[in-house]
Amino acid sequence: MTAFSDDDRELVALGYVPSFKREFSNLATISFAFSIMGLCSSIATTLNTPLLTGGPSSVVWCWILGASMCLALGSSIAEIVSAYPTSGGMYTASARLTPKKYRARVGWLVGWLNILGQIAGVSSTEFGLANMIWAAVVIGKDGNYEVTQTKTVWLFVVLLIVHGCLNCLGTRWLARISSAFVFVNLGATILIIIVLLATTPRSEMHAAGYVFGSQGIVNQTGGWNNGLAFVFGLLSVQWTMTDYDATAHICEEVKRAAYAAPTAIFIAVIGTGLLGWLLNIVIVLCSGPLADLPGASGSAFLQVMYLRMGKAGSLILWVPVCFTAFFVVQTALQATSRTIYAFSRDHGLPDRGFFGYNSKVTQTPLRSIILCTLVSIIPGLLDLASPIAANAIFALTAIALDLSYIIPIFLRRVFQNHPDVMFKPGPFYMGGGMLGWAANWICICWTLFVCVIFSFPVTLPVTPETMNYASVITVGVMVFAFIWYILDGHRHYHGPQSNIKQDVEPEKEFGEVEKDSEDHNGSDYV
């Protein structure tokens, strides 16, 4: 124990043997947090929805509204991550914040919501990257190129295999690669803003009333009222600013994790929110006639760049946008593999802990990386048989992840003083007063509201192709998870469990490896 760092002693106090190398510096951790949101690429892939349903004003105002609410959610998540810096992230925290008699069921539900949401996120983002690459090909061929489903799916599979291979590198290399992500992400965004403003004649820029006022509310939903059409603009910001806890899942690889991980989440949420708002304003300001969007490429974002920069300029700047999306999948797959690793380590999978081990060569969970890669390919392949089914699975991402976030936040508020819980905050703490209380409850109410918005089809009339299956799939996942738990899961999963063997019984329950000390950083450890 004397050879352990403070981080590892903290992890032992939480009941786990340190098994990763802590190679992620402050810069690498912040870069990771920014990269998981993938600012310019995420806006590029989601801009069509707010712009072509609620109009330009919806794009601008829904972004800053959603970003403000995401700050409350991100801060609440950061507070919990600081208290429980483990690879399990919000899954582990949810069980930790629950009385013992509910611990296994809550951990099971949040674990599966988080895992399936992350896998759907990896798959949908990779699929979006494949479409972005083919959109560039269409622009390069002046619209004289046909992109088929088969081409998109096979490019998607190749890209996922590449990401799987990259994730098999050791932690030191992953940290070094991640450190560069933030510069490409933010640099590409700033460069696009500057070039768009420089290449758009002042006479062709839209008026303020179009960008910020009622002139910019253009209802193209086919039947929904203007209010609902306007709030559909939230879909872009909520999709972009999600997977906050991805940084939590690499906590066991981060130096000074209780400080660095929550700080990275907080900084990334603020930076993405403000810079994203500026990018959206500039895109709308320089967008040209709304009737010409999304254009031949199918991407309104790329079409605006093409309109103002020409073919060569738009394609050159599209490269770093695609790289940003590439980095999103790289970080998302890393986070997902660590979640699978943590869930298997706690015997949440029927694998006898097979995926809860690290490679002795790389000290990374190669088994879970391979599993995540293969499972993430399935929704893309499903697109060949049924695009409706594939899109339904992709739609699972935001609702499943957001629900897995607010459950532990809710539990923290309800059970923080329960004898089985006794919540002990980490270094990142909003205090016990009104600020923390308001942030927690605002983000819970806001997330529930957004989940309702995520459940609406964005256009009318509703057909099998336009139907939004997100809520149905999410509820189905929750029901299936509980049925599985009743039939079989309860036999091998009893909540998070310690894997410290020397001084603790093999099946000792999570959290009981600590002695009654004042905080996790105390001197009393098993």
C-alpha positions as CSV (number, residue, x, y, z in Angstrom):
1,M,0.0,0.0,0.0
2,T,2.9,2.4,0.7
3,A,3.9,2.2,-3.0
4,F,0.5,3.4,-4.2
5,S,-0.1,6.9,-5.3
6,D,-2.8,9.0,-3.7
7,D,-5.1,8.2,-6.6
8,D,-4.6,4.5,-6.1
9,R,-5.2,4.7,-2.4
10,E,-8.4,6.4,-3.2
11,L,-9.3,3.6,-5.6
12,V,-8.5,1.0,-3.0
13,A,-10.7,2.8,-0.5
14,L,-13.5,2.5,-3.1
15,G,-12.9,-1.3,-3.2
16,Y,-10.8,-1.9,-6.4
17,V,-7.3,-3.0,-7.1
18,P,-5.5,-0.4,-9.4
19,S,-4.9,-2.1,-12.7
20,F,-4.4,0.8,-15.1
21,K,-1.4,3.1,-15.6
22,R,-2.2,6.7,-14.8
23,E,-0.8,8.4,-18.0
24,F,-3.5,11.0,-18.7
25,S,-2.2,14.5,-17.7
26,N,-4.4,17.5,-17.1
27,L,-4.1,18.5,-20.8
28,A,-4.9,15.0,-22.1
29,T,-7.9,14.8,-19.8
30,I,-9.3,18.2,-20.8
31,S,-8.7,17.3,-24.4
32,F,-10.5,14.0,-23.9
33,A,-13.5,15.8,-22.4
34,F,-13.7,18.3,-25.3
35,S,-13.2,15.6,-27.9
36,I,-16.1,13.4,-26.7
37,M,-18.4,16.3,-27.6
38,G,-16.8,16.9,-31.0
39,L,-18.0,20.5,-31.3
40,C,-17.8,21.3,-35.0
41,S,-18.5,17.7,-36.3
42,S,-21.4,17.2,-34.0
43,I,-23.0,20.5,-35.1
44,A,-22.3,19.5,-38.7
45,T,-24.2,16.2,-38.3
46,T,-27.1,17.6,-36.3
47,L,-27.6,21.1,-37.9
48,N,-30.3,19.8,-40.4
49,T,-32.8,19.1,-37.6
50,P,-33.1,22.5,-35.9
51,L,-32.5,24.5,-39.1
52,L,-35.1,22.6,-41.2
53,T,-37.8,22.2,-38.6
54,G,-37.8,25.3,-36.4
55,G,-35.7,27.6,-38.6
56,P,-32.6,29.8,-38.0
57,S,-33.8,31.4,-34.8
58,S,-34.4,27.9,-33.3
59,V,-30.7,27.0,-34.1
60,V,-29.4,30.0,-32.3
61,W,-31.6,30.3,-29.2
62,C,-32.1,26.7,-28.5
63,W,-28.3,26.2,-28.5
64,I,-27.7,28.7,-25.7
65,L,-30.7,27.6,-23.8
66,G,-29.7,24.0,-23.9
67,A,-26.0,24.8,-23.2
68,S,-27.0,26.7,-20.0
69,M,-29.0,23.7,-18.8
70,C,-26.2,21.3,-19.8
71,L,-23.9,23.4,-17.5
72,A,-26.1,22.5,-14.6
73,L,-26.1,18.8,-15.6
74,G,-22.3,18.8,-16.3
75,S,-21.6,20.4,-12.9
76,S,-23.8,17.9,-11.1
77,I,-22.0,15.0,-12.9
78,A,-18.6,16.5,-12.2
79,E,-19.5,16.7,-8.5
80,I,-20.3,13.0,-8.4
81,V,-17.3,11.9,-10.5
82,S,-15.1,13.8,-8.0
83,A,-16.5,11.8,-5.2
84,Y,-16.3,8.4,-7.0
85,P,-13.4,8.5,-9.5
86,T,-13.7,4.9,-11.0
87,S,-14.0,3.4,-14.4
88,G,-17.7,2.6,-13.7
89,G,-18.5,6.3,-13.7
90,M,-22.2,7.2,-13.0
91,Y,-23.0,3.4,-12.9
92,T,-20.8,2.9,-9.9
93,A,-21.9,6.1,-8.3
94,S,-25.6,5.2,-8.6
95,A,-25.1,2.0,-6.7
96,R,-22.9,3.8,-4.2
97,L,-25.6,6.4,-3.6
98,T,-28.4,3.8,-3.0
99,P,-29.4,2.0,0.2
100,K,-28.1,-1.6,0.2
101,K,-31.5,-3.3,-0.4
102,Y,-31.9,-1.3,-3.7
103,R,-28.2,-1.3,-4.7
104,A,-28.2,-4.3,-7.1
105,R,-31.3,-3.3,-9.0
106,V,-30.4,0.3,-9.4
107,G,-26.8,-0.6,-10.4
108,W,-28.1,-3.1,-13.0
109,L,-30.5,-0.6,-14.5
110,V,-28.1,2.4,-14.7
111,G,-25.3,0.1,-15.9
112,W,-27.3,-1.2,-18.9
113,L,-28.7,2.2,-19.8
114,N,-25.2,3.7,-19.8
115,I,-23.7,0.8,-21.7
116,L,-26.3,0.6,-24.4
117,G,-26.5,4.4,-24.7
118,Q,-22.7,4.5,-25.2
119,I,-22.7,1.7,-27.7
120,A,-25.5,3.3,-29.7
121,G,-23.5,6.6,-29.5
122,V,-20.3,5.0,-30.9
123,S,-22.3,3.4,-33.7
124,S,-24.3,6.5,-34.6
125,T,-21.3,8.8,-34.5
126,E,-19.3,6.5,-36.7
127,F,-22.2,6.2,-39.1
128,G,-22.4,10.0,-39.2
129,L,-18.7,10.2,-40.0
130,A,-19.1,7.8,-42.9
131,N,-21.9,10.0,-44.2
132,M,-19.7,13.1,-43.8
133,I,-16.9,11.5,-45.9
134,W,-19.4,10.5,-48.6
135,A,-20.9,14.0,-48.5
136,A,-17.4,15.4,-49.3
137,V,-17.1,13.0,-52.2
138,V,-20.5,14.2,-53.6
139,I,-19.3,17.8,-53.3
140,G,-16.0,17.0,-55.0
141,K,-17.8,15.3,-57.9
142,D,-20.2,18.3,-58.3
143,G,-23.1,16.1,-57.3
144,N,-22.4,13.5,-59.9
145,Y,-21.9,10.6,-57.5
146,E,-24.3,8.2,-56.1
147,V,-23.8,7.1,-52.5
148,T,-25.5,3.8,-51.8
149,Q,-26.4,2.2,-48.5
150,T,-23.8,-0.5,-49.1
151,K,-21.0,2.0,-49.5
152,T,-21.9,3.8,-46.4
153,V,-22.1,0.7,-44.3
154,W,-18.8,-0.8,-45.4
155,L,-17.0,2.5,-44.8
156,F,-18.6,2.5,-41.4
157,V,-17.3,-1.0,-40.6
158,V,-13.8,-0.1,-41.8
159,L,-13.7,3.0,-39.7
160,L,-14.9,1.1,-36.6
161,I,-12.2,-1.5,-37.1
162,V,-9.6,1.2,-37.3
163,H,-10.8,2.7,-34.1
164,G,-10.8,-0.7,-32.4
165,C,-7.2,-1.2,-33.4
166,L,-6.2,2.3,-32.1
167,N,-7.9,1.7,-28.8
168,C,-5.7,-1.4,-28.3
169,L,-2.7,0.8,-27.8
170,G,-1.3,1.3,-24.3
171,T,-2.5,4.0,-22.1
172,R,0.6,6.2,-22.6
173,W,0.0,6.3,-26.4
174,L,-3.7,6.9,-25.9
175,A,-2.9,9.8,-23.7
176,R,-0.5,11.3,-26.2
177,I,-2.9,10.9,-29.0
178,S,-5.8,12.4,-27.0
179,S,-3.7,15.5,-26.1
180,A,-3.8,16.6,-29.7
181,F,-7.5,16.2,-30.1
182,V,-8.5,19.5,-28.4
183,F,-6.3,21.6,-30.8
184,V,-7.9,20.1,-33.9
185,N,-11.4,20.3,-32.4
186,L,-11.3,24.0,-31.3
187,G,-8.9,25.0,-34.0
188,A,-11.2,23.8,-36.8
189,T,-14.2,25.5,-35.2
190,I,-12.4,28.9,-34.9
191,L,-11.0,28.6,-38.4
192,I,-14.4,27.9,-39.9
193,I,-15.9,30.9,-38.1
194,I,-13.1,33.2,-39.4
195,V,-13.2,32.0,-43.0
196,L,-17.0,32.1,-43.2
197,L,-17.1,35.7,-42.0
198,A,-14.2,36.7,-44.3
199,T,-15.8,35.1,-47.4
200,T,-19.4,36.2,-47.0
201,P,-20.1,39.7,-48.5
202,R,-21.7,41.9,-45.9
203,S,-24.6,42.5,-48.3
204,E,-25.4,38.7,-48.3
205,M,-25.3,38.3,-44.5
206,H,-28.8,37.9,-43.0
207,A,-30.3,40.6,-40.9
208,A,-30.4,40.3,-37.1
209,G,-34.2,39.7,-37.2
210,Y,-33.5,36.5,-39.3
211,V,-30.8,35.3,-37.0
212,F,-32.2,36.2,-33.6
213,G,-35.8,37.3,-34.2
214,S,-39.2,36.2,-35.4
215,Q,-38.2,36.3,-39.0
216,G,-36.0,33.3,-38.3
217,I,-38.8,31.1,-37.0
218,V,-39.7,28.9,-40.0
219,N,-41.9,26.0,-39.3
220,Q,-41.2,23.1,-41.7
221,T,-42.4,20.3,-39.6
222,G,-45.5,19.7,-41.8
223,G,-48.1,20.2,-39.0
224,W,-46.6,20.7,-35.5
225,N,-47.2,24.2,-34.0
226,N,-44.5,26.8,-34.0
227,G,-43.7,26.3,-30.3
228,L,-42.9,22.6,-30.7
229,A,-41.1,23.2,-34.0
230,F,-38.9,25.8,-32.2
231,V,-37.9,23.5,-29.3
232,F,-36.9,20.8,-31.8
233,G,-33.8,23.0,-32.0
234,L,-32.8,21.5,-28.7
235,L,-32.0,18.2,-30.4
236,S,-28.7,19.5,-31.8
237,V,-27.3,20.9,-28.6
238,Q,-28.5,18.0,-26.5
239,W,-27.0,15.5,-28.9
240,T,-23.7,17.4,-29.1
241,M,-23.3,18.0,-25.3
242,T,-23.9,14.5,-24.1
243,D,-21.7,11.6,-22.8
244,Y,-20.3,13.9,-20.1
245,D,-19.3,10.9,-18.0
246,A,-17.0,9.6,-20.7
247,T,-14.2,11.3,-18.8
248,A,-15.3,9.6,-15.6
249,H,-14.7,6.2,-17.3
250,I,-11.0,6.9,-17.8
251,C,-10.6,8.1,-14.1
252,E,-8.4,5.1,-13.3
253,E,-6.0,6.2,-16.0
254,V,-6.0,9.9,-15.0
255,K,-3.5,11.5,-12.6
256,R,-5.2,13.3,-9.7
257,A,-8.4,12.0,-11.0
258,A,-10.7,13.4,-8.3
259,Y,-9.5,16.9,-9.4
260,A,-8.7,16.5,-13.1
261,A,-11.7,14.6,-14.3
262,P,-14.5,16.8,-12.9
263,T,-12.5,20.0,-13.8
264,A,-12.2,18.7,-17.4
265,I,-15.9,18.0,-17.6
266,F,-16.7,21.5,-16.3
267,I,-14.3,23.3,-18.6
268,A,-15.4,21.3,-21.7
269,V,-19.1,22.0,-21.1
270,I,-18.5,25.8,-20.8
271,G,-16.1,25.9,-23.7
272,T,-18.3,23.8,-26.0
273,G,-21.4,25.8,-25.1
274,L,-20.0,29.2,-25.7
275,L,-17.9,28.4,-28.9
276,G,-20.8,26.3,-30.2
277,W,-23.2,29.2,-29.8
278,L,-20.8,31.5,-31.8
279,L,-20.4,28.9,-34.5
280,N,-24.2,28.5,-34.9
281,I,-24.7,32.3,-35.1
282,V,-22.1,32.5,-37.9
283,I,-23.5,29.6,-39.8
284,V,-27.0,31.1,-39.8
285,L,-25.6,34.5,-40.6
286,C,-23.8,33.3,-43.7
287,S,-26.3,30.5,-44.7
288,G,-27.8,32.1,-47.8
289,P,-31.4,31.1,-48.9
290,L,-33.0,28.6,-46.6
291,A,-34.7,26.9,-49.6
292,D,-31.3,25.9,-50.9
293,L,-30.4,23.8,-47.9
294,P,-29.3,21.1,-47.2
295,G,-28.2,20.8,-50.9
296,A,-26.9,17.9,-52.9
297,S,-24.6,16.7,-50.1
298,G,-27.5,16.3,-47.7
299,S,-25.5,18.4,-45.1
300,A,-26.7,21.9,-44.5
301,F,-23.4,22.7,-42.7
302,L,-21.2,21.6,-45.6
303,Q,-23.5,23.3,-48.1
304,V,-23.0,26.6,-46.3
305,M,-19.3,26.1,-46.4
306,Y,-19.4,25.2,-50.1
307,L,-21.6,28.3,-50.8
308,R,-19.1,30.7,-49.2
309,M,-15.7,29.1,-49.7
310,G,-16.1,27.2,-53.0
311,K,-15.4,23.6,-53.6
312,A,-11.7,23.6,-52.8
313,G,-12.0,25.7,-49.6
314,S,-14.9,23.8,-48.2
315,L,-13.3,20.4,-48.8
316,I,-10.0,21.5,-47.2
317,L,-11.8,22.7,-44.1
318,W,-14.1,19.7,-44.1
319,V,-11.0,17.5,-43.4
320,P,-10.5,18.7,-39.8
321,V,-14.2,18.5,-39.2
322,C,-14.1,14.8,-40.2
323,F,-11.0,14.4,-38.0
324,T,-13.0,15.8,-35.1
325,A,-15.7,13.2,-35.7
326,F,-13.0,10.6,-35.9
327,F,-11.7,11.7,-32.5
328,V,-15.2,11.6,-31.0
329,V,-15.5,7.9,-31.9
330,Q,-12.0,7.2,-30.6
331,T,-12.7,8.7,-27.2
332,A,-16.2,7.3,-27.1
333,L,-15.0,3.7,-27.8
334,Q,-12.3,4.1,-25.1
335,A,-14.9,5.2,-22.6
336,T,-17.4,2.5,-23.5
337,S,-14.8,-0.3,-23.2
338,R,-13.9,1.0,-19.7
339,T,-17.6,0.8,-18.8
340,I,-17.9,-2.7,-20.0
341,Y,-14.7,-3.5,-18.1
342,A,-16.1,-2.1,-14.9
343,F,-19.5,-3.8,-15.3
344,S,-17.8,-7.1,-15.9
345,R,-15.5,-6.6,-13.0
346,D,-18.6,-6.3,-10.8
347,H,-20.1,-9.4,-12.4
348,G,-22.8,-7.5,-14.2
349,L,-22.2,-9.5,-17.4
350,P,-22.8,-13.3,-17.6
351,D,-19.2,-13.8,-18.4
352,R,-17.6,-14.7,-15.0
353,G,-15.6,-11.5,-15.2
354,F,-14.0,-12.4,-18.5
355,F,-14.2,-8.9,-19.9
356,G,-13.1,-7.4,-16.5
357,Y,-9.4,-8.0,-17.0
358,N,-6.6,-5.9,-18.4
359,S,-4.0,-7.2,-20.9
360,K,-0.6,-7.7,-19.2
361,V,1.1,-6.3,-22.3
362,T,-0.8,-3.0,-22.7
363,Q,-2.5,-2.8,-19.3
364,T,-5.7,-1.9,-21.1
365,P,-8.9,-4.0,-21.4
366,L,-8.3,-5.5,-24.8
367,R,-11.2,-8.0,-24.4
368,S,-13.8,-5.3,-23.7
369,I,-12.4,-3.2,-26.5
370,I,-12.9,-6.0,-29.0
371,L,-16.4,-6.7,-27.7
372,C,-17.4,-3.0,-27.9
373,T,-16.1,-2.8,-31.5
374,L,-17.9,-5.9,-32.6
375,V,-21.2,-5.0,-30.9
376,S,-21.0,-1.4,-32.3
377,I,-20.9,-2.7,-35.8
378,I,-24.2,-4.5,-35.5
379,P,-26.5,-1.4,-35.8
380,G,-24.7,-0.3,-38.9
381,L,-25.1,-3.7,-40.5
382,L,-28.7,-3.6,-39.5
383,D,-29.1,-0.5,-41.8
384,L,-28.7,-2.8,-44.8
385,A,-31.7,-4.8,-43.8
386,S,-33.8,-2.1,-42.2
387,P,-32.8,1.6,-42.0
388,I,-35.8,2.2,-39.8
389,A,-34.5,-0.3,-37.2
390,A,-31.0,1.1,-37.4
391,N,-32.1,4.7,-36.9
392,A,-34.3,3.5,-33.9
393,I,-31.2,2.1,-32.2
394,F,-29.2,5.3,-33.0
395,A,-31.9,7.3,-31.4
396,L,-31.5,5.4,-28.2
397,T,-28.2,7.3,-27.4
398,A,-29.3,10.6,-25.9
399,I,-32.3,9.4,-23.9
400,A,-30.5,6.3,-22.4
401,L,-27.4,8.3,-21.5
402,D,-29.3,11.3,-20.0
403,L,-31.5,9.0,-17.9
404,S,-28.4,7.2,-16.6
405,Y,-27.0,10.6,-15.5
406,I,-30.0,11.9,-13.6
407,I,-30.7,8.7,-11.7
408,P,-27.5,9.0,-9.5
409,I,-28.0,12.8,-9.2
410,F,-31.6,12.1,-7.9
411,L,-30.3,9.4,-5.6
412,R,-27.6,11.7,-4.2
413,R,-30.3,14.3,-3.2
414,V,-32.7,11.7,-1.7
415,F,-30.3,9.4,0.1
416,Q,-27.2,11.5,0.8
417,N,-27.7,11.3,4.6
418,H,-29.0,7.6,4.6
419,P,-26.8,5.4,6.9
420,D,-26.0,3.1,3.9
421,V,-24.9,6.1,1.8
422,M,-23.5,9.1,3.8
423,F,-22.4,11.0,0.7
424,K,-18.9,12.4,1.1
425,P,-18.1,15.0,-1.6
426,G,-14.8,15.1,-3.5
427,P,-12.7,18.1,-4.2
428,F,-15.1,19.4,-6.9
429,Y,-18.1,20.4,-4.7
430,M,-20.8,23.0,-5.2
431,G,-21.5,23.1,-1.5
432,G,-24.5,22.1,0.6
433,G,-26.4,25.3,0.0
434,M,-28.7,26.6,-2.7
435,L,-26.2,26.5,-5.6
436,G,-25.7,22.7,-5.5
437,W,-29.4,22.0,-4.7
438,A,-30.6,24.2,-7.6
439,A,-28.1,22.8,-10.1
440,N,-29.1,19.2,-9.2
441,W,-32.9,19.7,-9.4
442,I,-32.8,22.0,-12.5
443,C,-30.8,19.4,-14.5
444,I,-33.1,16.6,-13.4
445,C,-36.3,18.5,-14.5
446,W,-34.6,19.7,-17.7
447,T,-33.5,16.2,-18.7
448,L,-36.9,14.8,-18.2
449,F,-38.3,17.6,-20.4
450,V,-35.7,17.0,-23.1
451,C,-36.4,13.2,-23.0
452,V,-40.0,14.1,-23.9
453,I,-38.9,16.3,-26.8
454,F,-36.6,13.5,-28.0
455,S,-39.6,11.2,-28.2
456,F,-41.5,13.3,-30.8
457,P,-41.2,12.6,-34.5
458,V,-39.9,15.9,-36.0
459,T,-42.1,15.9,-39.1
460,L,-45.7,15.2,-39.9
461,P,-47.5,13.1,-41.1
462,V,-45.9,10.2,-39.2
463,T,-44.9,7.2,-41.3
464,P,-42.8,4.2,-40.5
465,E,-39.8,6.1,-41.9
466,T,-40.3,9.3,-39.9
467,M,-41.6,7.7,-36.7
468,N,-39.4,8.4,-33.6
469,Y,-38.8,5.1,-31.9
470,A,-36.4,6.4,-29.2
471,S,-38.8,6.3,-26.3
472,V,-40.1,2.9,-27.3
473,I,-36.6,1.4,-27.6
474,T,-35.5,3.0,-24.3
475,V,-38.5,1.7,-22.3
476,G,-38.0,-1.7,-24.0
477,V,-34.4,-1.8,-22.9
478,M,-35.4,-1.0,-19.3
479,V,-38.1,-3.7,-19.2
480,F,-35.8,-6.3,-20.8
481,A,-33.1,-5.4,-18.3
482,F,-35.3,-6.0,-15.4
483,I,-36.7,-9.3,-16.8
484,W,-33.2,-10.5,-17.4
485,Y,-32.3,-9.5,-13.8
486,I,-35.2,-11.4,-12.4
487,L,-34.6,-14.5,-14.5
488,D,-30.8,-14.7,-14.3
489,G,-29.0,-11.5,-13.5
490,H,-29.6,-11.6,-9.7
491,R,-27.6,-14.9,-9.6
492,H,-24.3,-13.3,-10.6
493,Y,-24.8,-9.6,-10.0
494,H,-25.2,-8.2,-6.4
495,G,-24.2,-4.7,-7.0
496,P,-20.6,-3.4,-7.4
497,Q,-18.2,-5.7,-5.6
498,S,-14.6,-5.3,-4.3
499,N,-11.9,-7.2,-6.2
500,I,-9.4,-6.8,-3.4
501,K,-8.7,-10.4,-2.4
502,Q,-5.9,-10.3,0.2
503,D,-7.8,-8.7,3.1
504,V,-11.4,-8.7,1.9
505,E,-13.8,-11.6,1.2
506,P,-14.1,-12.2,-2.6
507,E,-17.8,-11.3,-2.6
508,K,-17.6,-8.4,-0.1
509,E,-20.1,-5.7,-1.1
510,F,-19.0,-2.5,-2.7
511,G,-18.0,0.2,-0.3
512,E,-17.4,-2.1,2.7
513,V,-13.6,-2.2,2.0
514,E,-13.4,1.2,3.7
515,K,-13.2,1.7,7.4
516,D,-15.3,4.4,8.9
517,S,-13.0,7.3,8.1
518,E,-13.9,11.0,7.5
519,D,-13.3,10.9,3.8
520,H,-11.9,8.7,1.0
521,N,-8.5,10.4,1.3
522,G,-8.1,9.5,4.9
523,S,-5.4,7.1,6.2
524,D,-7.6,4.2,7.2
525,Y,-7.7,1.6,4.4
526,V,-8.0,-2.1,4.3
